[in-house]
């Protein structure tokens, strides 16, 4: 494209003027400077170790060893894929925004497993909207797939670039493979993450179908995301740019044999940091009402439950106002799916309380200050106007009387809720992860006055719930006759594409092909034809 690389140093040292230019180009110069130096230090240490091995064993030996690692990865990946049952494993996920506005976006995945090869097919995704930053390129989709495949399909293997050798990508032009050169891609990772959710569900079905690999089955990590960035002046009169740095503290999806972990991380940022409240309040002009709270009734229920993501609540302090821009997904409906009957984790709308009496309550150390999102919304002791908003915000201003909630997603559940151990349900109630109503109406567990399950009453309640399920059943033809007539509102379909399937493509007996009505040729790995 005519772009040229910039040399920022020589003789293994950074040039200070170029480092100054880099740090002056970002909103966090101190972090950028330290990060650049750290990266250089890592590269130099790697160079030292490789050269040490070259001196001991010779250049050809080291190069051959590195190549052997990749070749071994190819062998392991093909062997693992070969051990899985052939078939087509499908899943469909949906996105609720294109960045600037809400939108219903379809993002399907089909895994075609044949012999020792695997094809990731995202045909049928919504078309490129052409506005906003939620456009993805196919090669990034391919890279993002590692977050779903490596911990599940390739579980226990030594990972390397060779793992991708038996994997092909079929991605006709769409929002998941934006063909327009000038399409904005700054938030394309949001689309990639939702594709990973669908890919995780399809992979779970594929490995569950092969009994020897069921240990890798799990609901996806929570993906509902809200990133808030603030600007203006801080409490010291200096420039303000940035936001809370603990947005990755989401819940883990339930696994085939155990519950998901709370605040476990994010599926492509497993090692993350959540700065303490003192550090955040020192850096940003706000005060926390509560922080790192595990809220009630927000995770995915199931035989094994999902992990809970953290929730924070804060109010601007020491400034007249701050300006906020936000981007995210999962405000209208969740993408934290459960598997095999497990419930999904809750949606995460952006919650703001305008013109509250929070300063009065803080000044008097009132016991009416809420200590969780649920308490904030149920008791509404802060007064003011409660707003439930989509994640995206172009420019909003908050003052000292405005309360801001930042919730992270919670993981989905695994398996039938009526198969959960009643003792585990009672523990969830004691730990305030669910209330007694959820225990009774969802899990069918009746608790006594001592908080322990009543075995006889629980058995009767679960029998009652199973009978109610059967009573709601409908013959397939009757269900489909009603289902085909249903349609989302026209406004929701603005960026959806042709309904119900925006584009269609299939796999013929000889491999990927565009189906009648499809748009554009299939895109595959350039090194594999």
N, C-alpha and C positions, 0 to 999 in steps of 0.2 A: 504493500500500500504506500510505498514511498517513505515509510518511517525508518529512521536510523537509530541504532543504539547509542547510548551516551556512556562514555568512559568516566567513571566516578573515582578512579584511583589507579595507582600503579605500584609495582614492587610490593604487593600485598598490604598496601596502606590506602586508606580513603583520603581523597583530597578534601580539605576542609571546606573550600568554597562550594564544591558540588554537594557536600553533605548539608551545608547551610541552605542551599537552594532546595534540596529535598525536604528538609524539615520545615522550611517556610511555605511549602506547598500543601501542607496538611493541617487539620484542625488540632492534632495532638503531636506537636513537634518533639516533645521530650520522649514520648513513646516511640515515635518514628526513628529518632536518633539512636536510642538504645537498641531497638529491634534490628536496625541495619548493622550496627556494630556486632551484635550477637550473631547474626547470620554470617558475617564475615569470619568471626571467630570459629564458628562451627565448620565452615568450609576449609579454613586453614588447618583445623585439627584433623578433619577427614583426609586432607592432602598429606599431612604428616604420616598418618597411619598407613595410607596406601603406599606412599613412597618407602616406608619402612619395610612393608611386605615385598615391594618390588626389589629392594636391595637384598633381602634375604632369599627370595625365591625366583626373581627374574620377572620382567614385564609380561612375557608371554604366559607364564604360570598364573599371575594375578588376573590378567584379562580373561584367560580360560576359566578361572574359578568364578569370576563374575558372570560370564556367559553361562556357565553350568548352573548357576543359581536360577537364572531365567528359564533355561531349558528344563530344569527340575520342576519349576513352577508350572510350565506347560504340561508336563507329564502328570503332575498331581491333579491339576485342574481337569484335564481330560479324563483321568481315571475316576475322579469324583462324579463328574457329569455322567459318565458311562454307567455308573452304579445306580443312577436314578432311573425311575420308570419313564419310558418315552410317553409323550403326550403334550397337550396344550393346556396351560394353566393360566387362567385369566383373572383379572381384577380391574375395577374401575374406581378411580378417585376423582374428586371434584375440587375445584378452587373457587373461592367466593369473591375474588377481586382481580383486577388487572393493574392495581397500583393506584391510579388516580381515582377510580370509582369501583363500586361493587359490580360484580359480574359472575355469572355462572359459567364456569369453564370445565370442560370434560377432559380428563387425562387418563386414558386406559392403558393397560399393559397386558400383553399376552406373552408368556414364555413358551416358546416352541422348543421342546427338548427332543433331539433325535441323535441317537448314538452317543458320541462324545462331543457334540456341539450344542450350543444354546443360542437361540435367537431372541433378542429383546425387541418386541414389536409394539410400537406406540401408534400404529395406524388408528385413525378415528378420533384423534385429539382435536380440540377446537382450533380454528384457524388463527393465524397471527392477527392480533387486534390492530397493530400499527400505531397505537398510542400507549403511553406509559412505558415503564421499564421492565415489564414482566415477559421478556422474550428470552428463549433459551436456544442455544446452538446444539446440534446433535452430538458433537464431541464432548461437550460438557455433560450432556445427558448420560453418555457412555461412562464418563468418569464418576458421575454421581452414583451410578449403579453399583459401584464397589461398596458403598455404604450399606446397601441391602444384601448383596450377594456374598461378600467376603465373610461376615460374621455368621452366615446361615448356610448357604450352599457350600462354601469353602471353609466351614468351621473346622478348626484344628489343624489346618494346613499352613505351611510356611508361605506367607504372601509374597508376591513379586509381580512385576509387570507381566510376567508370563501367564498369569491367571486370565488375562484378557484374550489370549490367543484363540481359545475355542468359542469366543463370544462374538456374535455379530449384532448389529443394530439395524433395525428397519424403522426408518423415521421419515415418512413423507412430510412435505412442508406443512407446518402447523405452528402453534405457539411453542411447542416443545422442540421444534427444529425450524426456527425462523429463517426464511431464505433471504429476506430483504437486508441488504448490507447496512442500511442506515437505521435499522430497528434498534431501539435502546435496549440494552441488556444489563443495565446496572443492578436490577433486582431479579435477573433471570434465575438466580439460585432458589427463589421462592417456588418457581415452577418446577425446578429440578427436585426440590425436597418433596413436593407432592407426588411427582413421578416415583420417587423412592418409596413413598408410602404405598402406592399401588403395587410397585415391584416387590416390596416386602410381603404383601399379602399373597401375591401370586407365588413367590418363592416358598412361603410357608405351606401352601397347598402342595407344591411340587415335592418338597422334602417330607411332608407328612405322608404322601402317597408311597414313599419308600421307607419301610419300617425301620431300617437300620440307621436312618438319619433323623429320626424324629426329635432327637435331643436338641436340634437347632431351631425348632419351631418356637416362635414368639410373636406377640403382637408388636407392631412398630413402636419405636420411640415416639413420644409426643412431639408434634410438629407445629401445632398452633403457635403463632409467633407474633409478638408485638414489640417493635423496636421504636423507641421514642428518643428523639434528638432535640435538645434544647439550645436556644440561642438567646443572646442579649447581654446583660451585665450580671456578673456574679455578686455575691454578698460583699465583696471587697472593692467593687467598682471596676474590676477587670473584665476582659471579654469572656463570655460564656459560650462554649461549643462542645456538645457531647451529651451523653446520657448515661443511665444506669448500666453498669457493666456486668450484671448478673442475669441477663436475660436468657442465658442458656440452661438455667437450672430447671430443666423440664423432667417429667416423670418417665420412667422406663415402662415399656409395655410388659404385660404379664408373660411369663414363659410357660412352657408346656407342663412344668412340674413345680412351679413356685411363683410367688407374687413378684411384681415388678418393684424395683427400688425407687424410693422417693428422691426427687431432686438429683437424678443420676447423671445428668449432662445432656448432651445433644448428640445425635447420631454421627455427626462428623466433627464433633469437638468433645471427645470423651474426657479429656483432661482440661478442665476449665477452672477459673477462679471466680469466686463471688466476694468482692471487696466488702469489708465490714461497714456497718452503718456510720461509724465515726469517720472513716475515710471518705465515704460518699457525701456525708454532710459537710465535711471540710472542703471537698472539691466543688460541690454544687450547692446552690442556694435553696435548700429545702430541709425539712425536718420530717422524720418518719413517724407516722402514727403506729404502724406495726410493720414488721419485716420478717422475711423467711418463715411465713406462716404456711402450714399445710392445711388447706381448707377442707371443709366437709362436703361429701356428696359430689365431688367433681371428677374423681377417677373413674375408669371403666370397671364395671362390676363383672364378675365371672367366677368360674370354679377357682381361678386364681385372679386376683385383682391387679389392676395397673398401679404404677407408682404415681404419687402426687407431685405436681410441680409447685414451686414456691410462689407466694403472693406477697406483694409489698403495697404499701399505701403511704403517700407523702404529701406534703403541702409546701408551696413556695414560702421562703422565709428570708428576711433580710433584704428583700428587693421589692420594688413596686409591682413588677410583673416579669414573666419569662415567656418566650415564644417557643412553640413546639411544632415540630413536624414529625409525623409517624408513618410507618409502613408496617404491614403485617398481613396475616391470613388467619382464618379460623374464627372470625367474629360472628359471621352469619350462621355457619354450621361447622362442625368439627371435622378435622382430618386425622384425629387420634383414634384410629380404628381398632376395634377388637377383632379377634379371630375365633372361628369355630363356636359361635354363640356368645362370645364375650361382648359386653357392652363397650361402646366407644367412650373415651374421655370427653368431658364437657367442652363446649365452645368457649371462646375467650373474647367477648366483646370489650371494647375500650370503655371504661367506666370513669365518669367524672362527676363530682358533686360541685355545682356552681353556687357561689354566694352562701356558703355554709356559715355556721357559728363556731367553726373549729378553733379560732383564736381565743374566743371566750372560754371554751372548754379547756384549752391548753393552759390558759392563764390561771385557772382555778384548780388545775390538776384533777379535773372531773373524772369520775368513774364511768361517765357516759361515753367516753372516747372508745370507739369500736376497736376490737383487737383481731378482726378477721373480715374478709370480704362478705361472708354470709351474715355476720353480725351487723356490718355496715348497711347491708341492703334490707335486712329483715327488721331491724329496730329503728333505723333512720333517725338516730339521735342527733345527727349533724344538721338537720334542717336542710334548707336550700333546695336546689333543683337537681334531681338525679338524671343523668344522661347516659344512655346505653348506645354507643356509637360503633361504627365499623372501625377496623384498625387504622385505615389510612386517614391522614390529616395533612393538608398542605401547609396551613399556617393557622395556628390557634394560640391565643394569649391566655395565660393563667395568672391570677393574682393571689395574694396571701389568704383569701377566703375560699379558694378553689382547692378541692381535694382530688388527687390523681391516684388511680389504682393501676397497678402493673401486675397482671397475673400471667403465670407461665402454664403451658399445657400439661395435662396429666395423661398418663398412658392408658391404652385400652386393655380390656380384660381378655382372659382365655377361658373358653369352655362355658358350659351351662351353669347359670347362677344357682340352680337348684341342686347342684352337685358340690357346692362349696361346703367345707367342713363347718358345722354350726359353731364349733369352738372358735374358728377363725373369724366368723361373723361377729361373735360376741367380743372378740379382741378388737375388731375394727370399731365397734361401738364404743368400747372403753377408751380407745385412743382417739376418739372424736373424728374418725375418718368417714363414718356414716352415722346416721341417726337411727333410732329404733324403728321408724316408719319404713326406711329402706330395708332394714333387716327383716321386717314382717312382710312388706308388699313385694319386694324384689327377690330376696333370698328365701323367703318363706320360713324364717327362723323366729320363733317366739321366745322371748327372754323373760325370765322370772324376775321377781323383785330384787334378787341378789345379782342380777345381770348375767346369769348363766342360762344356757339354752334349756328349755323345757323339751325333753326328748319326745314325749308323746304328742304334745301340742304342735311341735315342729313337723313331725311326720304327717299329722292330719292337715296342716296348712300347706305343705308341699304337695300332697295328694290333691287338695283343692285347686292349687295353682296349675297343676298338670291337666286336670279336667277342664279348667277354663281355657287353656291353650287349645285343647282338642275341640272345644266348642267354637272357637274362633276360626278353625280351619275351613278352607273352601276348596272345592275341586279346581284343578289347574285351569280348565277351560273357562270356568266362571271368573276366576281371578284375573286371567289374561284379558278377558273381554272388558273388564272394568279398567285394568291397568293401561291398556292401549289408548283409552280415551282420555287419560290424564295427561296434563301438560303444564309445565311451569308457566308463570305469568309472562307476558310478552316482554316486559321490562327486563326480566332476568335473562332472557335469551338474546339480548342485544348483541353480545359478543360471542355467543355460544357456537354459531355456525348452524348448518342444517340439522334439524331435530328429527329423530333422536340421536343419530350418529353423524357428526359433522362431515367426516370423510370415511371411506371404507377401503380397506385393502386386505388381502389375505395371502396365505402361503400356498402356492401350488405344489404339486408333487416334486417339482424341480427346484424349489426354493422360493425366495421372496418375489412377489410380483405385485403390480398395481391392479386392483380390481376395477371392474366397470364402475364409473362414477367417481373414482379416486382422482386426486389432483397431484400430479407430479410423480416423478420416478422415485423409487426407493433409494434411500441413502444408506450405504453400508461402509464398513471399514475400508479405507482406500488400499490397505496392504493385503486385503483378502478378496478384492474383486467385487 
